[in-house]
Amino acid sequence: MKPNRSGFSLVLSLTIMAAMVMMVIVLASFLQVESRLAQSNAGFLRARFNALASARIAIAQLQVMAG
């Protein structure tokens, strides 16, 4: 007689599917964190460039006023 292994293949299939679902969840959360980090970094760079531009405008105005 051939041993019944259909239960084993079912458990193995469910385990593999659960592992794939976990990988998708981890990847989605990683992408969400990376997206937030990129947005934060973009805001920081925008603020820095605005501050530099304002400083240059202020220096130019001081030079105009000083003659």
URKA-V786796 format. One record per residue. N is the residue number from 1. RES is the residue in one letter. SS is DSSP state (~ for helix, > for strand, _ for the rest). PHI is phi as a letter, one per 20 degrees, with the letter a starting at -180 (NA if undefined). OMEGA is omega in whole degrees, -180 to 180 (* if undefined). Layout:
n,res,ss,phi,omega
N,RES,SS,PHI,OMEGA
N,RES,SS,PHI,OMEGA
This chain:
n,res,ss,phi,omega
1,M,_,NA,179
2,K,_,e,-180
3,P,_,f,-178
4,N,_,e,-178
5,R,_,d,-179
6,S,~,f,177
7,G,~,f,180
8,F,~,f,-180
9,S,~,f,177
10,L,~,f,179
11,V,~,f,179
12,L,~,f,179
13,S,~,f,179
14,L,~,f,178
15,T,~,f,179
16,I,~,f,178
17,M,~,f,178
18,A,~,f,178
19,A,~,f,179
20,M,~,f,178
21,V,~,f,179
22,M,~,f,179
23,M,~,f,178
24,V,~,f,179
25,I,~,f,179
26,V,~,f,179
27,L,~,f,179
28,A,~,f,180
29,S,~,f,177
30,F,~,f,179
31,L,~,f,178
32,Q,~,f,178
33,V,~,f,180
34,E,~,f,178
35,S,~,f,178
36,R,~,f,179
37,L,~,f,178
38,A,~,f,178
39,Q,~,f,179
40,S,~,f,-180
41,N,~,f,179
42,A,~,f,177
43,G,~,f,178
44,F,~,f,-180
45,L,~,f,179
46,R,~,f,179
47,A,~,f,-180
48,R,~,f,180
49,F,~,f,176
50,N,~,f,179
51,A,~,f,179
52,L,~,f,179
53,A,~,f,179
54,S,~,f,179
55,A,~,f,180
56,R,~,f,178
57,I,~,f,180
58,A,~,f,179
59,I,~,f,179
60,A,~,f,178
61,Q,~,f,177
62,L,~,f,179
63,Q,~,f,178
64,V,~,f,-179
65,M,~,f,-179
66,A,~,f,176
67,G,_,o,*
